[in-house]
Amino acid sequence: MNRAPLTNRTHFNNILYIGDEAKACLKIIEKFNNRLLEIERIYSSWFYLRSAKNKHALHDKLQYHIQYHFEGGIAVFKFKNEDKLPAIIRNECFRACKSLAADQFYAIS
């Protein structure tokens, strides 16, 4: 199985990849990480005003608020429980994920 078609992708805002190809999954994670960096740049004032707790960076980063979960050919991202991200930044992350899912869907259709 290469990739399963995403038949109803609107209900899952956090699914990055469905399939069993590690290389393809890594490419999607890389693309998502690049989009996270773009979001971080757009909202840099929010991140630069916050210190990074338990991290060695000078300021907070979006990646510190995201975790990945891989199981049974599915890769998803989640926000960490202690997360205090504003809704607008969370929505940008969901939008980035949905656009990657749409790219995958149309690539296999």
Backbone as XML, in Angstrom:
<?xml version="1.0"?>
<chain id="A" units="angstrom">
  <residue number="1" name="MET">
    <atom name="N" x="0.843" y="-1.170" z="0.000"/>
    <atom name="CA" x="0.000" y="0.000" z="0.000"/>
    <atom name="C" x="0.886" y="1.229" z="0.000"/>
  </residue>
  <residue number="2" name="ASN">
    <atom name="N" x="0.714" y="2.085" z="-0.966"/>
    <atom name="CA" x="1.488" y="3.321" z="-1.000"/>
    <atom name="C" x="0.852" y="4.373" z="-0.118"/>
  </residue>
  <residue number="3" name="ARG">
    <atom name="N" x="-0.317" y="4.820" z="-0.501"/>
    <atom name="CA" x="-1.064" y="5.809" z="0.267"/>
    <atom name="C" x="-2.539" y="5.517" z="0.122"/>
  </residue>
  <residue number="4" name="ALA">
    <atom name="N" x="-3.251" y="5.659" z="1.202"/>
    <atom name="CA" x="-4.698" y="5.482" z="1.140"/>
    <atom name="C" x="-5.331" y="6.815" z="0.775"/>
  </residue>
  <residue number="5" name="PRO">
    <atom name="N" x="-6.310" y="6.807" z="-0.102"/>
    <atom name="CA" x="-6.978" y="8.071" z="-0.438"/>
    <atom name="C" x="-7.682" y="8.652" z="0.777"/>
  </residue>
  <residue number="6" name="LEU">
    <atom name="N" x="-7.610" y="9.955" z="0.918"/>
    <atom name="CA" x="-8.286" y="10.634" z="2.011"/>
    <atom name="C" x="-9.698" y="10.970" z="1.544"/>
  </residue>
  <residue number="7" name="THR">
    <atom name="N" x="-10.650" y="10.153" z="1.954"/>
    <atom name="CA" x="-12.001" y="10.314" z="1.450"/>
    <atom name="C" x="-12.763" y="11.426" z="2.153"/>
  </residue>
  <residue number="8" name="ASN">
    <atom name="N" x="-12.518" y="11.607" z="3.442"/>
    <atom name="CA" x="-13.238" y="12.635" z="4.186"/>
    <atom name="C" x="-12.245" y="13.400" z="5.049"/>
  </residue>
  <residue number="9" name="ARG">
    <atom name="N" x="-11.399" y="14.151" z="4.412"/>
    <atom name="CA" x="-10.292" y="14.791" z="5.106"/>
    <atom name="C" x="-10.685" y="16.036" z="5.888"/>
  </residue>
  <residue number="10" name="THR">
    <atom name="N" x="-11.900" y="16.519" z="5.741"/>
    <atom name="CA" x="-12.299" y="17.737" z="6.439"/>
    <atom name="C" x="-12.467" y="17.526" z="7.940"/>
  </residue>
  <residue number="11" name="HIS">
    <atom name="N" x="-12.680" y="16.300" z="8.397"/>
    <atom name="CA" x="-12.880" y="16.040" z="9.814"/>
    <atom name="C" x="-11.570" y="15.875" z="10.573"/>
  </residue>
  <residue number="12" name="PHE">
    <atom name="N" x="-10.464" y="15.774" z="9.874"/>
    <atom name="CA" x="-9.189" y="15.532" z="10.519"/>
    <atom name="C" x="-8.217" y="16.648" z="10.154"/>
  </residue>
  <residue number="13" name="ASN">
    <atom name="N" x="-8.175" y="17.664" z="10.984"/>
    <atom name="CA" x="-7.321" y="18.812" z="10.720"/>
    <atom name="C" x="-5.863" y="18.551" z="11.044"/>
  </residue>
  <residue number="14" name="ASN">
    <atom name="N" x="-5.568" y="17.438" z="11.690"/>
    <atom name="CA" x="-4.208" y="17.216" z="12.141"/>
    <atom name="C" x="-3.536" y="15.986" z="11.521"/>
  </residue>
  <residue number="15" name="ILE">
    <atom name="N" x="-4.122" y="15.359" z="10.520"/>
    <atom name="CA" x="-3.499" y="14.210" z="9.864"/>
    <atom name="C" x="-2.570" y="14.721" z="8.770"/>
  </residue>
  <residue number="16" name="LEU">
    <atom name="N" x="-1.303" y="14.375" z="8.896"/>
    <atom name="CA" x="-0.305" y="14.795" z="7.921"/>
    <atom name="C" x="-0.099" y="13.769" z="6.814"/>
  </residue>
  <residue number="17" name="TYR">
    <atom name="N" x="-0.200" y="12.484" z="7.159"/>
    <atom name="CA" x="0.123" y="11.446" z="6.179"/>
    <atom name="C" x="-0.609" y="10.165" z="6.528"/>
  </residue>
  <residue number="18" name="ILE">
    <atom name="N" x="-1.119" y="9.495" z="5.499"/>
    <atom name="CA" x="-1.690" y="8.161" z="5.647"/>
    <atom name="C" x="-1.008" y="7.287" z="4.600"/>
  </residue>
  <residue number="19" name="GLY">
    <atom name="N" x="-0.351" y="6.260" z="5.036"/>
    <atom name="CA" x="0.357" y="5.363" z="4.137"/>
    <atom name="C" x="1.455" y="4.642" z="4.881"/>
  </residue>
  <residue number="20" name="ASP">
    <atom name="N" x="2.239" y="3.881" z="4.139"/>
    <atom name="CA" x="3.286" y="3.115" z="4.821"/>
    <atom name="C" x="4.674" y="3.332" z="4.228"/>
  </residue>
  <residue number="21" name="GLU">
    <atom name="N" x="4.869" y="4.430" z="3.536"/>
    <atom name="CA" x="6.180" y="4.733" z="2.967"/>
    <atom name="C" x="6.894" y="5.748" z="3.851"/>
  </residue>
  <residue number="22" name="ALA">
    <atom name="N" x="7.928" y="5.292" z="4.535"/>
    <atom name="CA" x="8.658" y="6.164" z="5.466"/>
    <atom name="C" x="9.233" y="7.389" z="4.761"/>
  </residue>
  <residue number="23" name="LYS">
    <atom name="N" x="9.755" y="7.199" z="3.577"/>
    <atom name="CA" x="10.358" y="8.315" z="2.836"/>
    <atom name="C" x="9.321" y="9.395" z="2.509"/>
  </residue>
  <residue number="24" name="ALA">
    <atom name="N" x="8.148" y="8.980" z="2.063"/>
    <atom name="CA" x="7.079" y="9.925" z="1.740"/>
    <atom name="C" x="6.595" y="10.641" z="2.996"/>
  </residue>
  <residue number="25" name="CYS">
    <atom name="N" x="6.496" y="9.906" z="4.088"/>
    <atom name="CA" x="6.061" y="10.494" z="5.350"/>
    <atom name="C" x="7.062" y="11.556" z="5.813"/>
  </residue>
  <residue number="26" name="LEU">
    <atom name="N" x="8.341" y="11.267" z="5.726"/>
    <atom name="CA" x="9.373" y="12.233" z="6.116"/>
    <atom name="C" x="9.313" y="13.494" z="5.272"/>
  </residue>
  <residue number="27" name="LYS">
    <atom name="N" x="9.029" y="13.333" z="3.978"/>
    <atom name="CA" x="8.913" y="14.502" z="3.110"/>
    <atom name="C" x="7.752" y="15.394" z="3.546"/>
  </residue>
  <residue number="28" name="ILE">
    <atom name="N" x="6.648" y="14.779" z="3.933"/>
    <atom name="CA" x="5.487" y="15.539" z="4.386"/>
    <atom name="C" x="5.803" y="16.249" z="5.700"/>
  </residue>
  <residue number="29" name="ILE">
    <atom name="N" x="6.470" y="15.559" z="6.609"/>
    <atom name="CA" x="6.848" y="16.175" z="7.890"/>
    <atom name="C" x="7.777" y="17.359" z="7.636"/>
  </residue>
  <residue number="30" name="GLU">
    <atom name="N" x="8.715" y="17.210" z="6.717"/>
    <atom name="CA" x="9.617" y="18.320" z="6.371"/>
    <atom name="C" x="8.828" y="19.507" z="5.812"/>
  </residue>
  <residue number="31" name="LYS">
    <atom name="N" x="7.889" y="19.228" z="4.922"/>
    <atom name="CA" x="7.068" y="20.308" z="4.366"/>
    <atom name="C" x="6.268" y="21.001" z="5.464"/>
  </residue>
  <residue number="32" name="PHE">
    <atom name="N" x="5.719" y="20.209" z="6.369"/>
    <atom name="CA" x="4.943" y="20.781" z="7.463"/>
    <atom name="C" x="5.837" y="21.634" z="8.369"/>
  </residue>
  <residue number="33" name="ASN">
    <atom name="N" x="7.027" y="21.142" z="8.668"/>
    <atom name="CA" x="7.962" y="21.912" z="9.487"/>
    <atom name="C" x="8.323" y="23.232" z="8.819"/>
  </residue>
  <residue number="34" name="ASN">
    <atom name="N" x="8.481" y="23.230" z="7.513"/>
    <atom name="CA" x="8.755" y="24.476" z="6.788"/>
    <atom name="C" x="7.578" y="25.439" z="6.897"/>
  </residue>
  <residue number="35" name="ARG">
    <atom name="N" x="6.381" y="24.903" z="6.843"/>
    <atom name="CA" x="5.205" y="25.767" z="6.986"/>
    <atom name="C" x="5.077" y="26.293" z="8.411"/>
  </residue>
  <residue number="36" name="LEU">
    <atom name="N" x="5.482" y="25.467" z="9.385"/>
    <atom name="CA" x="5.505" y="25.951" z="10.766"/>
    <atom name="C" x="6.476" y="27.111" z="10.914"/>
  </residue>
  <residue number="37" name="LEU">
    <atom name="N" x="7.618" y="27.030" z="10.251"/>
    <atom name="CA" x="8.584" y="28.134" z="10.297"/>
    <atom name="C" x="7.995" y="29.401" z="9.686"/>
  </residue>
  <residue number="38" name="GLU">
    <atom name="N" x="7.250" y="29.245" z="8.602"/>
    <atom name="CA" x="6.585" y="30.400" z="7.988"/>
    <atom name="C" x="5.576" y="31.028" z="8.953"/>
  </residue>
  <residue number="39" name="ILE">
    <atom name="N" x="4.798" y="30.191" z="9.614"/>
    <atom name="CA" x="3.816" y="30.685" z="10.584"/>
    <atom name="C" x="4.536" y="31.396" z="11.724"/>
  </residue>
  <residue number="40" name="GLU">
    <atom name="N" x="5.624" y="30.802" z="12.184"/>
    <atom name="CA" x="6.404" y="31.417" z="13.261"/>
    <atom name="C" x="6.926" y="32.792" z="12.844"/>
  </residue>
  <residue number="41" name="ARG">
    <atom name="N" x="7.366" y="32.907" z="11.585"/>
    <atom name="CA" x="7.843" y="34.207" z="11.098"/>
    <atom name="C" x="6.716" y="35.241" z="11.057"/>
  </residue>
  <residue number="42" name="ILE">
    <atom name="N" x="5.544" y="34.815" z="10.616"/>
    <atom name="CA" x="4.402" y="35.729" z="10.533"/>
    <atom name="C" x="4.026" y="36.257" z="11.918"/>
  </residue>
  <residue number="43" name="TYR">
    <atom name="N" x="4.062" y="35.392" z="12.909"/>
    <atom name="CA" x="3.693" y="35.766" z="14.272"/>
    <atom name="C" x="4.925" y="35.886" z="15.169"/>
  </residue>
  <residue number="44" name="SER">
    <atom name="N" x="6.019" y="36.313" z="14.598"/>
    <atom name="CA" x="7.291" y="36.376" z="15.333"/>
    <atom name="C" x="7.212" y="37.241" z="16.587"/>
  </residue>
  <residue number="45" name="SER">
    <atom name="N" x="6.427" y="38.297" z="16.555"/>
    <atom name="CA" x="6.342" y="39.156" z="17.744"/>
    <atom name="C" x="5.812" y="38.380" z="18.949"/>
  </residue>
  <residue number="46" name="TRP">
    <atom name="N" x="4.850" y="37.490" z="18.728"/>
    <atom name="CA" x="4.314" y="36.691" z="19.833"/>
    <atom name="C" x="5.389" y="35.752" z="20.377"/>
  </residue>
  <residue number="47" name="PHE">
    <atom name="N" x="6.137" y="35.102" z="19.491"/>
    <atom name="CA" x="7.160" y="34.154" z="19.928"/>
    <atom name="C" x="8.359" y="34.851" z="20.566"/>
  </residue>
  <residue number="48" name="TYR">
    <atom name="N" x="8.753" y="35.988" z="20.019"/>
    <atom name="CA" x="9.920" y="36.701" z="20.548"/>
    <atom name="C" x="9.650" y="37.337" z="21.914"/>
  </residue>
  <residue number="49" name="LEU">
    <atom name="N" x="8.398" y="37.567" z="22.228"/>
    <atom name="CA" x="8.060" y="38.136" z="23.533"/>
    <atom name="C" x="8.007" y="37.087" z="24.634"/>
  </residue>
  <residue number="50" name="ARG">
    <atom name="N" x="8.084" y="35.834" z="24.256"/>
    <atom name="CA" x="7.998" y="34.740" z="25.228"/>
    <atom name="C" x="9.349" y="34.043" z="25.340"/>
  </residue>
  <residue number="51" name="SER">
    <atom name="N" x="9.714" y="33.684" z="26.551"/>
    <atom name="CA" x="10.937" y="32.900" z="26.716"/>
    <atom name="C" x="10.593" y="31.426" z="26.518"/>
  </residue>
  <residue number="52" name="ALA">
    <atom name="N" x="11.578" y="30.687" z="26.122"/>
    <atom name="CA" x="11.384" y="29.252" z="25.895"/>
    <atom name="C" x="11.622" y="28.512" z="27.201"/>
  </residue>
  <residue number="53" name="LYS">
    <atom name="N" x="10.568" y="27.953" z="27.763"/>
    <atom name="CA" x="10.697" y="27.225" z="29.022"/>
    <atom name="C" x="11.422" y="25.908" z="28.784"/>
  </residue>
  <residue number="54" name="ASN">
    <atom name="N" x="12.402" y="25.640" z="29.618"/>
    <atom name="CA" x="13.183" y="24.389" z="29.567"/>
    <atom name="C" x="13.879" y="24.174" z="28.235"/>
  </residue>
  <residue number="55" name="LYS">
    <atom name="N" x="14.135" y="25.228" z="27.509"/>
    <atom name="CA" x="14.834" y="25.130" z="26.228"/>
    <atom name="C" x="16.041" y="26.047" z="26.265"/>
  </residue>
  <residue number="56" name="HIS">
    <atom name="N" x="16.966" y="25.823" z="25.366"/>
    <atom name="CA" x="18.178" y="26.629" z="25.314"/>
    <atom name="C" x="18.076" y="27.789" z="24.334"/>
  </residue>
  <residue number="57" name="ALA">
    <atom name="N" x="16.940" y="27.959" z="23.725"/>
    <atom name="CA" x="16.750" y="29.055" z="22.771"/>
    <atom name="C" x="16.475" y="30.362" z="23.527"/>
  </residue>
  <residue number="58" name="LEU">
    <atom name="N" x="16.719" y="31.462" z="22.868"/>
    <atom name="CA" x="16.493" y="32.772" z="23.473"/>
    <atom name="C" x="15.013" y="33.131" z="23.573"/>
  </residue>
  <residue number="59" name="HIS">
    <atom name="N" x="14.202" y="32.550" z="22.690"/>
    <atom name="CA" x="12.768" y="32.844" z="22.674"/>
    <atom name="C" x="11.992" y="31.581" z="22.345"/>
  </residue>
  <residue number="60" name="ASP">
    <atom name="N" x="10.711" y="31.663" z="22.492"/>
    <atom name="CA" x="9.812" y="30.543" z="22.209"/>
    <atom name="C" x="9.793" y="30.247" z="20.711"/>
  </residue>
  <residue number="61" name="LYS">
    <atom name="N" x="9.466" y="29.022" z="20.362"/>
    <atom name="CA" x="9.358" y="28.614" z="18.962"/>
    <atom name="C" x="8.085" y="27.783" z="18.797"/>
  </residue>
  <residue number="62" name="LEU">
    <atom name="N" x="7.496" y="27.859" z="17.633"/>
    <atom name="CA" x="6.280" y="27.107" z="17.357"/>
    <atom name="C" x="6.520" y="25.605" z="17.491"/>
  </residue>
  <residue number="63" name="GLN">
    <atom name="N" x="7.664" y="25.151" z="17.068"/>
    <atom name="CA" x="7.970" y="23.717" z="17.122"/>
    <atom name="C" x="7.922" y="23.178" z="18.555"/>
  </residue>
  <residue number="64" name="TYR">
    <atom name="N" x="8.153" y="24.034" z="19.547"/>
    <atom name="CA" x="8.087" y="23.598" z="20.947"/>
    <atom name="C" x="6.660" y="23.284" z="21.383"/>
  </residue>
  <residue number="65" name="HIS">
    <atom name="N" x="5.681" y="23.707" z="20.625"/>
    <atom name="CA" x="4.284" y="23.512" z="20.973"/>
    <atom name="C" x="3.642" y="22.352" z="20.205"/>
  </residue>
  <residue number="66" name="ILE">
    <atom name="N" x="4.427" y="21.709" z="19.335"/>
    <atom name="CA" x="3.913" y="20.646" z="18.460"/>
    <atom name="C" x="4.579" y="19.325" z="18.822"/>
  </residue>
  <residue number="67" name="GLN">
    <atom name="N" x="3.810" y="18.262" z="18.775"/>
    <atom name="CA" x="4.381" y="16.915" z="18.872"/>
    <atom name="C" x="3.771" y="16.065" z="17.774"/>
  </residue>
  <residue number="68" name="TYR">
    <atom name="N" x="4.504" y="15.049" z="17.372"/>
    <atom name="CA" x="4.052" y="14.159" z="16.305"/>
    <atom name="C" x="3.727" y="12.801" z="16.890"/>
  </residue>
  <residue number="69" name="HIS">
    <atom name="N" x="2.770" y="12.147" z="16.264"/>
    <atom name="CA" x="2.383" y="10.801" z="16.673"/>
    <atom name="C" x="2.290" y="9.956" z="15.408"/>
  </residue>
  <residue number="70" name="PHE">
    <atom name="N" x="2.951" y="8.828" z="15.424"/>
    <atom name="CA" x="2.966" y="7.914" z="14.282"/>
    <atom name="C" x="2.410" y="6.572" z="14.741"/>
  </residue>
  <residue number="71" name="GLU">
    <atom name="N" x="1.409" y="6.094" z="14.025"/>
    <atom name="CA" x="0.855" y="4.796" z="14.376"/>
    <atom name="C" x="0.082" y="4.227" z="13.199"/>
  </residue>
  <residue number="72" name="GLY">
    <atom name="N" x="0.372" y="2.991" z="12.858"/>
    <atom name="CA" x="-0.387" y="2.279" z="11.834"/>
    <atom name="C" x="-0.447" y="2.982" z="10.492"/>
  </residue>
  <residue number="73" name="GLY">
    <atom name="N" x="0.647" y="3.591" z="10.068"/>
    <atom name="CA" x="0.676" y="4.247" z="8.771"/>
    <atom name="C" x="0.065" y="5.641" z="8.752"/>
  </residue>
  <residue number="74" name="ILE">
    <atom name="N" x="-0.195" y="6.178" z="9.923"/>
    <atom name="CA" x="-0.758" y="7.531" z="10.013"/>
    <atom name="C" x="0.194" y="8.406" z="10.816"/>
  </residue>
  <residue number="75" name="ALA">
    <atom name="N" x="0.447" y="9.602" z="10.306"/>
    <atom name="CA" x="1.247" y="10.596" z="11.013"/>
    <atom name="C" x="0.349" y="11.787" z="11.311"/>
  </residue>
  <residue number="76" name="VAL">
    <atom name="N" x="0.261" y="12.152" z="12.571"/>
    <atom name="CA" x="-0.550" y="13.294" z="12.980"/>
    <atom name="C" x="0.293" y="14.234" z="13.828"/>
  </residue>
  <residue number="77" name="PHE">
    <atom name="N" x="-0.136" y="15.474" z="13.890"/>
    <atom name="CA" x="0.489" y="16.397" z="14.825"/>
    <atom name="C" x="-0.539" y="16.779" z="15.871"/>
  </residue>
  <residue number="78" name="LYS">
    <atom name="N" x="-0.036" y="17.086" z="17.050"/>
    <atom name="CA" x="-0.890" y="17.510" z="18.148"/>
    <atom name="C" x="-0.227" y="18.688" z="18.845"/>
  </residue>
  <residue number="79" name="PHE">
    <atom name="N" x="-1.033" y="19.497" z="19.501"/>
    <atom name="CA" x="-0.498" y="20.546" z="20.348"/>
    <atom name="C" x="-0.262" y="19.939" z="21.719"/>
  </residue>
  <residue number="80" name="LYS">
    <atom name="N" x="0.821" y="20.311" z="22.343"/>
    <atom name="CA" x="1.127" y="19.794" z="23.673"/>
    <atom name="C" x="0.104" y="20.318" z="24.679"/>
  </residue>
  <residue number="81" name="ASN">
    <atom name="N" x="-0.130" y="19.529" z="25.713"/>
    <atom name="CA" x="-1.177" y="19.852" z="26.698"/>
    <atom name="C" x="-1.015" y="21.214" z="27.351"/>
  </residue>
  <residue number="82" name="GLU">
    <atom name="N" x="0.203" y="21.590" z="27.656"/>
    <atom name="CA" x="0.420" y="22.852" z="28.354"/>
    <atom name="C" x="0.418" y="24.046" z="27.404"/>
  </residue>
  <residue number="83" name="ASP">
    <atom name="N" x="0.015" y="23.801" z="26.218"/>
    <atom name="CA" x="0.096" y="24.805" z="25.168"/>
    <atom name="C" x="-0.755" y="26.039" z="25.452"/>
  </residue>
  <residue number="84" name="LYS">
    <atom name="N" x="-0.192" y="27.177" z="25.155"/>
    <atom name="CA" x="-0.906" y="28.433" z="25.317"/>
    <atom name="C" x="-0.899" y="29.231" z="24.014"/>
  </residue>
  <residue number="85" name="LEU">
    <atom name="N" x="-0.871" y="28.546" z="22.908"/>
    <atom name="CA" x="-0.879" y="29.232" z="21.612"/>
    <atom name="C" x="-2.208" y="29.934" z="21.376"/>
  </residue>
  <residue number="86" name="PRO">
    <atom name="N" x="-2.179" y="31.133" z="20.831"/>
    <atom name="CA" x="-3.429" y="31.800" z="20.465"/>
    <atom name="C" x="-4.172" y="31.004" z="19.386"/>
  </residue>
  <residue number="87" name="ALA">
    <atom name="N" x="-5.468" y="31.126" z="19.372"/>
    <atom name="CA" x="-6.304" y="30.386" z="18.415"/>
    <atom name="C" x="-5.899" y="30.673" z="16.974"/>
  </residue>
  <residue number="88" name="ILE">
    <atom name="N" x="-5.515" y="31.896" z="16.685"/>
    <atom name="CA" x="-5.147" y="32.241" z="15.306"/>
    <atom name="C" x="-3.922" y="31.458" z="14.839"/>
  </residue>
  <residue number="89" name="ILE">
    <atom name="N" x="-2.971" y="31.228" z="15.728"/>
    <atom name="CA" x="-1.773" y="30.455" z="15.366"/>
    <atom name="C" x="-2.139" y="28.978" z="15.226"/>
  </residue>
  <residue number="90" name="ARG">
    <atom name="N" x="-2.971" y="28.477" z="16.117"/>
    <atom name="CA" x="-3.430" y="27.076" z="15.993"/>
    <atom name="C" x="-4.152" y="26.870" z="14.662"/>
  </residue>
  <residue number="91" name="ASN">
    <atom name="N" x="-5.021" y="27.802" z="14.326"/>
    <atom name="CA" x="-5.770" y="27.685" z="13.068"/>
    <atom name="C" x="-4.843" y="27.718" z="11.863"/>
  </residue>
  <residue number="92" name="GLU">
    <atom name="N" x="-3.798" y="28.509" z="11.926"/>
    <atom name="CA" x="-2.805" y="28.530" z="10.835"/>
    <atom name="C" x="-2.132" y="27.159" z="10.704"/>
  </residue>
  <residue number="93" name="CYS">
    <atom name="N" x="-1.848" y="26.516" z="11.824"/>
    <atom name="CA" x="-1.247" y="25.174" z="11.786"/>
    <atom name="C" x="-2.205" y="24.167" z="11.157"/>
  </residue>
  <residue number="94" name="PHE">
    <atom name="N" x="-3.467" y="24.236" z="11.547"/>
    <atom name="CA" x="-4.466" y="23.340" z="10.956"/>
    <atom name="C" x="-4.613" y="23.599" z="9.456"/>
  </residue>
  <residue number="95" name="ARG">
    <atom name="N" x="-4.601" y="24.864" z="9.076"/>
    <atom name="CA" x="-4.708" y="25.215" z="7.656"/>
    <atom name="C" x="-3.517" y="24.671" z="6.870"/>
  </residue>
  <residue number="96" name="ALA">
    <atom name="N" x="-2.317" y="24.777" z="7.444"/>
    <atom name="CA" x="-1.122" y="24.243" z="6.783"/>
    <atom name="C" x="-1.235" y="22.733" z="6.612"/>
  </residue>
  <residue number="97" name="CYS">
    <atom name="N" x="-1.723" y="22.062" z="7.634"/>
    <atom name="CA" x="-1.895" y="20.609" z="7.570"/>
    <atom name="C" x="-2.920" y="20.232" z="6.511"/>
  </residue>
  <residue number="98" name="LYS">
    <atom name="N" x="-4.048" y="20.945" z="6.488"/>
    <atom name="CA" x="-5.091" y="20.628" z="5.516"/>
    <atom name="C" x="-4.607" y="20.857" z="4.087"/>
  </residue>
  <residue number="99" name="SER">
    <atom name="N" x="-3.778" y="21.868" z="3.883"/>
    <atom name="CA" x="-3.282" y="22.102" z="2.525"/>
    <atom name="C" x="-2.320" y="20.994" z="2.098"/>
  </residue>
  <residue number="100" name="LEU">
    <atom name="N" x="-1.533" y="20.480" z="3.040"/>
    <atom name="CA" x="-0.656" y="19.341" z="2.716"/>
    <atom name="C" x="-1.490" y="18.094" z="2.415"/>
  </residue>
  <residue number="101" name="ALA">
    <atom name="N" x="-2.550" y="17.884" z="3.176"/>
    <atom name="CA" x="-3.423" y="16.744" z="2.921"/>
    <atom name="C" x="-4.081" y="16.862" z="1.550"/>
  </residue>
  <residue number="102" name="ALA">
    <atom name="N" x="-4.484" y="18.067" z="1.209"/>
    <atom name="CA" x="-5.095" y="18.287" z="-0.117"/>
    <atom name="C" x="-4.071" y="18.028" z="-1.222"/>
  </residue>
  <residue number="103" name="ASP">
    <atom name="N" x="-2.833" y="18.462" z="-1.027"/>
    <atom name="CA" x="-1.773" y="18.192" z="-2.015"/>
    <atom name="C" x="-1.596" y="16.690" z="-2.211"/>
  </residue>
  <residue number="104" name="GLN">
    <atom name="N" x="-1.615" y="15.930" z="-1.108"/>
    <atom name="CA" x="-1.469" y="14.472" z="-1.207"/>
    <atom name="C" x="-2.668" y="13.857" z="-1.905"/>
  </residue>
  <residue number="105" name="PHE">
    <atom name="N" x="-3.855" y="14.324" z="-1.566"/>
    <atom name="CA" x="-5.079" y="13.777" z="-2.138"/>
    <atom name="C" x="-5.084" y="13.964" z="-3.663"/>
  </residue>
  <residue number="106" name="TYR">
    <atom name="N" x="-4.737" y="15.166" z="-4.105"/>
    <atom name="CA" x="-4.770" y="15.434" z="-5.536"/>
    <atom name="C" x="-3.591" y="14.803" z="-6.261"/>
  </residue>
  <residue number="107" name="ALA">
    <atom name="N" x="-2.512" y="14.502" z="-5.552"/>
    <atom name="CA" x="-1.360" y="13.838" z="-6.160"/>
    <atom name="C" x="-1.665" y="12.388" z="-6.487"/>
  </residue>
  <residue number="108" name="ILE">
    <atom name="N" x="-2.582" y="11.767" z="-5.723"/>
    <atom name="CA" x="-2.888" y="10.352" z="-5.971"/>
    <atom name="C" x="-4.201" y="10.149" z="-6.718"/>
  </residue>
  <residue number="109" name="SER">
    <atom name="N" x="-4.951" y="11.216" z="-6.911"/>
    <atom name="CA" x="-6.251" y="11.081" z="-7.600"/>
    <atom name="C" x="-6.075" y="10.921" z="-9.079"/>
  </residue>
</chain>
